[in-house]
Amino acid sequence: MIVCVCKSVSDRKIRASIAEGVDSFDELQFELGVASCCGKCEESVRDVMAQSGVCASRCGVEHHAQPVPLTFYERKAA
């Protein structure tokens, strides 16, 4: 399954990197580019890491009972 759409990174690729010795979110982000564009995949990436046994503490992920509201701002030409 694709976890990071922006960088086309699958859960298999994340697990392969973990098997090769990547053991932190920052290192995974550097190696694969996950959560470096829009950031929407960060929680899913941390979930895969936790399932792989890398971050038993879920790597600091906070689950929200309700979706976090997004605010969009319109840019106007100068």
FENNOR-V796406 format. One line per field, one symbol per residue. ss: DSSP state (2 for helix, 1 for strand, 0 for the rest). Layout:
BEGIN
ss=???
END
This chain:
BEGIN
ss=011100001122222222200000222222220000000002222222222000000222000000000000000000
END
